[in-house]
Amino acid sequence: MTKTGGGSGKIGAVFKINITGSGYTNLHTFGGGANDGLWPFDSLTISGSTLYGMTEQGGVAGEGVIFKMNVQVVWVLRTGDRDL
């Protein structure tokens, strides 16, 4: 997930939430400037173990970046509850 206004610099972060909905782990805090983006937005896309997303600003031209990061993917498919 991404959070605009999150992270230590308040310009965005990418984080994951535990499957139980409790707790979270920060994966990246955006720093802005030419080497990083700021203010992530829109949805994230995952392909294999690579996560892709976008920021509104930052990068060399200051008009945003497309970022990618390697993540460990654990898929849980819930198909319904059953009374046994």
FENWO-V891986 format. One record per helix or strand of 3 or more residues. SS is the DSSP state (~ for helix, > for strand). FROM is the first residue (numbers start at 0). TO is the last residue. If there is no record, write none. Layout:
ss | from | to
SS | FROM | TO
SS | FROM | TO
This chain:
ss | from | to
> | 12 | 16
> | 23 | 28
> | 36 | 46
> | 49 | 57
> | 65 | 69
